[in-house]
Structures are given as structure tokens and as C-alpha cells.
């Protein structure tokens, strides 16, 4: 049944915003020193005849979305070109309804076909992975959710219910066969927290190249007033949660890194650690041996580890590794693998017990994976893609509304803090961490509450789409 709040897309604009990092960030075998943030503006019209603009943004993090031996620049340009082509596909898309319905239909009916066409046009060149296509799609999908809220004068998280969505989750999700879960007549709102908190705990990323203390400094560090080693970050931001990037192919290095970070954490009052093995592990025993050795030799550090994140390769079909032995030791979170709820379903069968959500895989996809995981008793986190500027706002809102195992990972202030100065003038609390938390209290109003009219960022001419 058509609702007056249903929308259709009228216009799409795309912008590219280059950002340089202040310090390098290592992803697997590659290192990030710059990123292009892609920003979309989508104009929609509702059935009542009102129009509004919605905004979405995602960093095109080449090394994370498309690990490969082909050159960075080739992959970077391919992502930008695909963004331009996908903008055209969104502008031609004739779907109507709630933003969740439009996002679901676009991904189901259009995105795969667009990716296949794009890869076919590349000929013998390496094809773009599905994860990369989701990240490119996400900025448009986020913009549609923002536009839906704005055109109807509602905060978008207040619309994820049957008053505004014409379909139930049973039309989009299939439960696991070994459960009594049923999505019939269920909506996203049934799984959200009752009241969004304004203050949530912030996780700091300890990169593989990060200095842990003064003894690690070599004089090449930036002199820009921000901390340059972990002890300074903990003291300055009051950090209580640290995510530790590990190598996944060098057990001695990984173990030593855990011990060093864990020792600092115990000294400085950090309460929780997580481990990220960068998808480089192929044998669960690699992780198990490290955890077991840590439990035996440094039990206090072992007890700080709240969860283990994505040790194993992205593709669960190509690498169907039984991971029950790891998840028996610590909660085991899918991250890069968790493209959508169907992959989460497959991961649960293999022994994964939790899901790391990311808005960069689309707001629609994050919400559906969230509902599937929550209904099946899986733990949840919201993980960062080093989100600056507008990208930070839907990211922290998802964490606040989802009810995570603890807070939200947020590290844009570590790697390019000045990139968000203009947005921080309106929303200071989400671009800095104080007393170990981020403050969402300024995020108000319709859509995602960007208050875009108050953000004085000059955009360049939009791309040709």
C-alpha cells in the first residue's frame, strides 16, 4: 500500500574529497597514506509532493575494500569510475517506498548487475570485489535514508517501523534453520535500543606501525599538537578501549605486540582490548595458540580481551574454515566477511558468534545484518573505516541505536583529525574523544541530523555522472 511518506529519487550529485593522513595506517600487506572520500547528494520527492536533499559519504579505502597486487592507482581510479557509473544507476532507478525498501531493491536488482557489467568492461583486468561495490554503493544508500527522513521531517531512526515501511523483515530476511526465529511482522525498530544514548565509549585503533611509548619514537613523527604514541593517546583522550592491529602471519610479533599493549593497558586503566588479525590467518590454531599462551603467561591481559575480530580471509565460500575452536575461547566477530545477512548466516554455521557492522557496507545492509544477528543472539559491534566528515555521523548513530557489545570504534581523529574541522564546528563531540567517549548530543533534526545547513564546507563542482 502506498504511503504519503514514500519517496522516489529525482536527482543525484557526486563529489570527491581528497584527504591526506597525518600518520600511515597499515591494512594487511598495504599502508594507507591518503584516501578519497566520496560524497553524494540525492534529491527525493515523497508522495505528498515535497522534495528534500539527502547526503551520504564514505571513504573509498582502497586497501581495505580491494586487497590486491595490482597498483593502488588502478584500483583507486576504478573505484571512482564505478562511483560515477553507480550515481547514474541510482538516478535512473525507479523504485519507490521507504529508504530501506529502496536500498534493498537497488542492491537486490541493480548493484550486482552493475558490478558484473563494470567488471566485464575491464576485460582481462582484475575484477572489482563485491565488498568494494558495496562501499561505493553505501554513500548513495546513506543519502537516500537521510533524504527520506528530511523530506518527511523525521529523524531517520524514528521511521524504521510499520508506520512508514510497507514490508516486514520477513520479506527480506530468512532465519537460520536450527532456530525458532521468525521475521514475519517484524521491523528494524523491534531490535533497536529503546533510547539512544548521547555518550558512548570510543575504541582507539592501535595500528601495526604505531609507537606505543617514547622508546618507539624515531623523530619522524608529526609535530602538530596531537599525540604521537599510545601512552599519550590514552592520557589525552581518557581511553578505556583499544583495538590492536596484528599481522596474522607472524605469531611471535603478534604475541609480543599483545603483551606490550596489554601491559600498558593494565598500567593506565584501559578496561577492554580487541584483536584484529587483518584477515591474514588461515588456520584457527594460529589464534588459539596465541590466546592460550597469553592466558597461561599473562592472564590479566588475556582477561582484558573482549573479542577477536576477523582473523580469517574475507570469502567464506572460498575459505569455509570451521572456527568453533576460536569462538569457544573469545567472541569471534565477522567484519570484512559480513557483506550482508546471508553471509552472516553462513558464518554462524561455521562458528562465528558475532558481527561487526559498518555503514560503509550501506545503511540498509547494516540494518538488515543487525536485525538478523540480533534475532539469533549474536553479539554486535560497529567498526570504523576511519570515517571523517559526514561519514562519521551515520557511523556513530548506528552504534548508539544498535546496542553494541561496547561503544563504537572511531579513529578518524587519529589519522586525519583536521579533515573534519568544518564539521566539528557544528558537532565537536563526535570528532574528539573525551573521557574515553564520543558525544552525540548535537546530532539532532530530520534525517541523520547532520545540520547540513550549518556546515560551511565548500564543495567542488560535482562529477559528471
Beta strands, then each sheet from edge to edge (+ up, - down):
strand 1: 7-27
strand 2: 30-46
strand 3: 51-60
strand 4: 199-206
strand 5: 241-245
strand 6: 272-276
strand 7: 305-309
strand 8: 331-334
strand 9: 354-357
strand 10: 379-382
strand 11: 408-409
strand 12: 437-439
sheet 1: 1+ 2- 3+
sheet 2: 10+ 9+ 8+ 7+ 6+ 5+ 4+ 11+
sheet 3: 10+ 9+ 8+ 7+ 6+ 5+ 4+ 12-
end
